[in-house]
Amino acid sequence: MAAQGGDEDGAGLPSTVVDCALYEGGIRIPGQVSLSTIMKRIDPEVGRFAWIGLYEPTAEQLQEVAEAFGLHPLAVEDAVHAHQRPKLERYGDILFLVLKTIVYVDHEKLTATSEIVDTGEIMVFAGPGFAITVRHGSAPPLDDVRRQLQEDPQQLGCGPAAVLHAVADMVVDRYLDVADAFAGDIDTLEAEVFSPDRPVDAGRIYQLKRELMEFKRAVMPLAGALQRLGEGRVAQIPPKVSTYFRDVADHHQRVTEQIQSFDELVTGMLSASIAQLGVQQNADMRRISAWAALIAVPTMIVGVYGMNFDHMPELKSPYGYPAVWVVIAIVCTLVHRSLRRNKWL
């Protein structure tokens, strides 16, 4: 049955198992290895370890692997249900790393309902003689990661720690790609916000901020885990691999700084948009008030001469009617010039 959710070599394996391979000295041992026999062949002493890739396994499917490798029930529960915060946990001599993946969703134009990022999860178990990767949702396949490691036997010879680093490095590098794409959306919307045209719908800016918050929640919590892995405070990580983790932590710090600057920019755009809306409303109210003042002049004059009293000045005069129109025209012109001078019209 073909593997689901990826393109790794998985022929002959259950649908949830994307790949299952043995490595010795950084070289993949030819042939497909079944889950039932893999435990008999791993040997950390000679550098032989297994790498098992799973995609959205059920509790029953993961339980077989958990029993074979002695995975902690709490970690297994997290790996099955997903929706975890990025974290690094240690259960005896087994490390459990949770990573949030981010996929940028292409869109022609940002709207108040646009989806910009889609999140998935990758969990990595790294223990003596084995590395187990579990993917959920839109998490990208790890076939490229596996292939790159297999082309570098020296790095892969570091064992499960090398797999842990390679997966974390891939995830963080994708953060950088998503951040660059996010910057394009922010630049486009910022140009629209400060254009002389009508203010941008605040719903579009708020949606951008919501998607940015989702990106932020996926990235920020990983800082502590990468710091521990890069500082050599985890016994299961060889010093050589810790050096590589420091590079990953540097990239992660760069993404973190970008997200923080994005957050400030979007917050500023939202405030500017609201301020522009207020200014526009004030301008509209001034125009309405100005036209009301112009209309009030003839209304007042006509209202006075429409009271139908017998004794009113100029009521019987043959020049009374044109005189009223002249007065209305002169007063309205003066009021209009005054309003234009004060930029109310």
C-alpha positions as CSV (number, residue, x, y, z in Angstrom):
1,M,0.0,0.0,0.0
2,A,1.4,3.4,-0.9
3,A,2.4,5.6,2.0
4,Q,0.2,8.6,2.8
5,G,1.3,12.2,3.1
6,G,4.8,11.9,1.6
7,D,7.0,10.6,-1.1
8,E,9.6,8.7,0.9
9,D,10.3,5.1,0.0
10,G,7.5,3.2,1.7
11,A,6.6,0.3,-0.5
12,G,5.4,-2.7,1.3
13,L,4.8,-0.9,4.6
14,P,1.5,-0.1,6.3
15,S,0.0,3.2,5.2
16,T,0.9,5.0,8.3
17,V,4.6,4.0,8.0
18,V,6.3,6.2,5.4
19,D,9.7,4.7,5.7
20,C,11.6,2.3,7.9
21,A,15.3,1.9,7.5
22,L,18.5,0.8,9.2
23,Y,21.7,2.8,9.1
24,E,25.2,1.8,10.1
25,G,28.2,4.2,10.0
26,G,26.0,6.7,8.2
27,I,25.2,4.3,5.4
28,R,21.7,2.9,4.8
29,I,21.6,-0.8,4.9
30,P,19.9,-2.1,1.7
31,G,16.5,-3.7,1.9
32,Q,13.3,-2.9,3.6
33,V,13.1,-3.6,7.3
34,S,9.8,-4.6,9.0
35,L,8.8,-3.2,12.4
36,S,8.7,-6.7,13.9
37,T,12.4,-7.4,13.2
38,I,14.0,-3.9,13.5
39,M,14.6,-4.2,17.2
40,K,16.8,-7.3,16.7
41,R,19.1,-5.5,14.3
42,I,19.7,-2.1,15.9
43,D,23.0,-1.8,17.9
44,P,24.0,1.7,19.2
45,E,27.5,0.3,20.1
46,V,28.4,-0.1,16.4
47,G,26.5,2.9,15.3
48,R,23.6,1.0,13.8
49,F,20.3,2.7,14.3
50,A,16.8,2.8,12.8
51,W,14.8,5.7,11.4
52,I,11.1,5.2,11.2
53,G,8.8,7.7,9.6
54,L,5.1,7.8,10.4
55,Y,2.3,10.0,9.1
56,E,-0.8,10.6,11.3
57,P,-0.7,7.2,13.1
58,T,-3.7,6.1,15.2
59,A,-3.2,5.2,18.9
60,E,-3.2,1.5,18.0
61,Q,-0.7,2.0,15.2
62,L,1.7,4.0,17.3
63,Q,1.4,1.7,20.3
64,E,3.2,-1.1,18.5
65,V,6.2,1.2,17.9
66,A,5.9,2.6,21.5
67,E,6.1,-0.9,23.0
68,A,9.0,-1.9,20.8
69,F,11.1,1.2,21.7
70,G,9.9,1.9,25.2
71,L,8.4,5.3,24.5
72,H,6.8,7.1,27.4
73,P,2.9,7.0,27.4
74,L,2.6,10.8,27.8
75,A,4.8,11.4,24.8
76,V,2.9,8.8,22.8
77,E,-0.3,10.5,23.7
78,D,1.1,13.8,22.5
79,A,2.3,12.2,19.2
80,V,-1.2,10.8,18.5
81,H,-3.4,13.7,19.3
82,A,-1.0,16.5,18.1
83,H,-2.0,20.1,18.7
84,Q,1.0,20.5,21.0
85,R,3.2,23.6,21.7
86,P,6.8,23.3,20.4
87,K,8.8,21.8,23.2
88,L,11.7,19.5,24.1
89,E,11.1,16.8,26.7
90,R,13.3,14.1,28.1
91,Y,12.1,10.7,29.2
92,G,15.0,8.8,30.6
93,D,17.5,8.4,27.7
94,I,14.8,9.3,25.0
95,L,14.3,12.9,23.7
96,F,11.0,14.0,22.5
97,L,10.9,17.2,20.3
98,V,7.7,18.8,19.1
99,L,8.0,21.2,16.1
100,K,5.3,23.3,14.5
101,T,5.6,23.5,10.7
102,I,4.3,26.5,8.7
103,V,3.2,26.4,5.1
104,Y,2.5,29.7,3.3
105,V,-0.8,29.7,1.5
106,D,-0.7,31.5,-1.8
107,H,-3.5,34.1,-2.5
108,E,-4.1,36.7,-5.1
109,K,-5.2,39.4,-2.7
110,L,-5.4,39.7,1.0
111,T,-9.1,39.8,2.2
112,A,-10.8,39.8,5.6
113,T,-11.0,36.0,5.4
114,S,-7.7,35.1,3.6
115,E,-5.7,32.2,5.0
116,I,-2.1,33.0,4.9
117,V,-0.4,30.3,6.9
118,D,-1.3,26.6,7.5
119,T,0.3,24.8,10.5
120,G,1.2,21.2,10.9
121,E,3.3,19.2,13.4
122,I,6.4,17.0,13.4
123,M,7.3,15.0,16.5
124,V,10.7,13.4,16.8
125,F,11.7,10.6,19.2
126,A,15.4,10.2,19.5
127,G,16.8,7.4,21.7
128,P,19.6,4.8,21.8
129,G,19.5,3.2,18.4
130,F,16.4,4.8,16.9
131,A,14.8,8.0,15.6
132,I,11.1,8.1,15.0
133,T,9.4,11.0,13.2
134,V,5.7,11.5,13.3
135,R,4.0,14.0,11.0
136,H,0.5,15.6,11.3
137,G,-1.5,17.9,9.1
138,S,0.3,20.0,6.5
139,A,3.8,19.1,7.8
140,P,6.0,18.6,4.7
141,P,7.4,15.2,3.8
142,L,10.8,14.4,5.1
143,D,12.0,12.5,2.0
144,D,14.4,15.4,1.1
145,V,15.8,15.5,4.6
146,R,16.4,11.8,4.6
147,R,18.0,12.0,1.1
148,Q,20.3,14.8,2.1
149,L,21.4,13.0,5.2
150,Q,22.0,9.8,3.3
151,E,24.3,11.8,1.0
152,D,26.3,12.9,4.0
153,P,27.4,9.7,5.8
154,Q,29.7,11.6,8.2
155,Q,26.8,13.7,9.5
156,L,24.4,10.8,9.6
157,G,27.0,8.8,11.4
158,C,26.2,10.9,14.5
159,G,23.1,8.7,14.8
160,P,19.6,9.8,15.9
161,A,20.9,13.2,17.0
162,A,21.7,13.9,13.4
163,V,18.1,13.2,12.4
164,L,16.9,15.4,15.2
165,H,19.0,18.3,13.9
166,A,18.2,17.8,10.3
167,V,14.4,17.9,10.9
168,A,14.7,21.0,13.2
169,D,16.9,22.7,10.6
170,M,14.4,22.0,7.8
171,V,11.5,23.3,9.9
172,V,13.3,26.5,10.8
173,D,14.5,27.1,7.3
174,R,10.9,27.0,6.2
175,Y,10.1,29.6,8.8
176,L,12.5,31.9,7.0
177,D,10.8,31.3,3.7
178,V,7.4,32.0,5.1
179,A,8.6,35.1,6.8
180,D,9.9,36.4,3.5
181,A,6.5,35.7,1.9
182,F,4.8,37.4,4.8
183,A,6.9,40.5,4.3
184,G,5.5,40.8,0.8
185,D,1.9,40.8,2.1
186,I,2.8,43.4,4.7
187,D,4.5,45.7,2.2
188,T,1.6,45.5,-0.1
189,L,-1.0,46.3,2.6
190,E,1.2,49.0,4.1
191,A,1.3,50.8,0.7
192,E,-2.5,50.6,0.4
193,V,-3.0,51.9,4.0
194,F,-0.9,55.0,3.4
195,S,-2.2,55.7,-0.2
196,P,-4.3,58.8,-0.8
197,D,-7.3,56.6,-1.7
198,R,-10.0,55.6,0.7
199,P,-8.7,53.9,3.8
200,V,-8.2,50.1,3.7
201,D,-10.8,47.9,5.3
202,A,-9.6,47.3,8.9
203,G,-10.8,43.7,8.6
204,R,-8.0,42.9,6.1
205,I,-5.4,44.3,8.5
206,Y,-6.9,42.4,11.5
207,Q,-6.9,39.2,9.4
208,L,-3.2,39.7,8.7
209,K,-2.6,40.2,12.4
210,R,-4.5,37.0,13.2
211,E,-2.4,35.0,10.7
212,L,0.7,36.6,12.1
213,M,-0.2,35.5,15.6
214,E,-0.6,32.0,14.4
215,F,2.8,32.1,12.9
216,K,4.1,33.6,16.1
217,R,2.6,30.9,18.3
218,A,4.3,28.2,16.1
219,V,7.7,29.8,16.2
220,M,8.3,31.5,19.5
221,P,8.1,28.6,22.0
222,L,10.8,26.7,20.1
223,A,13.5,29.1,21.3
224,G,14.1,27.4,24.6
225,A,14.4,23.9,23.1
226,L,16.9,25.0,20.5
227,Q,18.9,26.9,23.1
228,R,19.2,23.7,25.3
229,L,20.2,21.6,22.3
230,G,22.7,24.1,21.1
231,E,24.4,24.8,24.5
232,G,25.3,21.1,25.0
233,R,23.0,20.8,28.0
234,V,21.4,17.6,26.6
235,A,23.5,14.5,27.2
236,Q,22.1,12.6,24.2
237,I,23.4,15.2,21.8
238,P,27.1,14.9,20.8
239,P,29.2,18.1,20.9
240,K,29.5,18.1,17.1
241,V,25.7,18.1,16.7
242,S,25.3,20.7,19.4
243,T,27.4,23.0,17.2
244,Y,24.9,22.6,14.3
245,F,22.0,23.2,16.7
246,R,23.6,26.6,17.5
247,D,23.3,27.5,13.8
248,V,19.6,26.5,13.8
249,A,19.1,28.6,16.9
250,D,20.6,31.6,15.1
251,H,18.2,31.2,12.2
252,H,15.4,30.8,14.6
253,Q,16.4,34.1,16.4
254,R,16.4,35.8,13.0
255,V,12.8,34.6,12.3
256,T,11.8,35.7,15.8
257,E,13.1,39.2,15.3
258,Q,11.3,39.4,11.9
259,I,8.0,38.3,13.5
260,Q,8.3,40.9,16.2
261,S,9.0,43.6,13.7
262,F,6.0,42.4,11.6
263,D,3.8,42.5,14.7
264,E,4.8,46.1,15.4
265,L,4.2,47.1,11.7
266,V,0.8,45.5,11.5
267,T,-0.2,47.0,14.8
268,G,0.9,50.4,13.5
269,M,-1.0,49.9,10.3
270,L,-4.2,49.0,12.2
271,S,-3.8,52.1,14.3
272,A,-3.2,54.2,11.3
273,S,-6.2,52.8,9.5
274,I,-8.4,53.5,12.4
275,A,-7.0,57.0,12.7
276,Q,-7.6,57.6,8.9
277,L,-11.1,56.4,9.3
278,G,-11.7,58.9,12.1
279,V,-10.2,61.7,10.0
280,Q,-12.4,60.7,7.0
281,Q,-15.5,60.7,9.2
282,N,-14.6,64.1,10.6
283,A,-14.1,65.5,7.1
284,D,-17.4,64.1,6.0
285,M,-19.1,65.6,9.0
286,R,-17.6,69.0,8.2
287,R,-18.8,68.8,4.6
288,I,-22.3,67.9,5.8
289,S,-22.2,70.8,8.3
290,A,-21.0,73.2,5.7
291,W,-23.8,72.3,3.2
292,A,-26.3,72.5,6.1
293,A,-25.1,76.1,6.8
294,L,-25.5,77.0,3.1
295,I,-29.0,75.6,3.1
296,A,-29.9,77.4,6.3
297,V,-29.4,80.8,4.7
298,P,-32.2,80.7,2.1
299,T,-34.3,78.6,4.5
300,M,-34.2,81.3,7.2
301,I,-35.0,84.2,4.7
302,V,-37.8,82.3,3.0
303,G,-39.1,81.3,6.3
304,V,-39.3,84.9,7.5
305,Y,-41.2,86.1,4.4
306,G,-43.4,83.1,4.5
307,M,-45.1,84.1,7.8
308,N,-48.0,85.7,6.0
309,F,-48.3,88.8,8.2
310,D,-50.2,91.8,6.6
311,H,-47.6,94.4,7.7
312,M,-44.2,93.2,6.6
313,P,-41.4,95.4,5.0
314,E,-41.1,95.1,1.2
315,L,-44.1,92.8,1.1
316,K,-46.0,95.0,-1.4
317,S,-42.9,96.3,-3.2
318,P,-42.5,95.2,-6.9
319,Y,-38.8,94.7,-6.2
320,G,-39.3,92.6,-3.0
321,Y,-39.1,89.2,-4.7
322,P,-35.9,89.8,-6.8
323,A,-34.4,91.6,-3.8
324,V,-34.8,88.5,-1.6
325,W,-33.1,86.4,-4.2
326,V,-30.2,88.8,-4.5
327,V,-29.8,88.8,-0.7
328,I,-29.9,85.0,-0.6
329,A,-27.3,84.8,-3.4
330,I,-24.9,87.3,-1.8
331,V,-25.2,85.7,1.7
332,C,-24.8,82.2,0.3
333,T,-21.7,83.3,-1.7
334,L,-20.1,84.9,1.3
335,V,-20.8,81.8,3.5
336,H,-19.5,79.5,0.7
337,R,-16.3,81.5,0.3
338,S,-15.8,81.5,4.1
339,L,-16.2,77.7,4.2
340,R,-13.9,77.1,1.3
341,R,-11.3,79.4,2.9
342,N,-11.4,77.3,6.1
343,K,-11.3,74.0,4.0
344,W,-14.7,72.8,5.1
345,L,-15.7,72.4,1.4
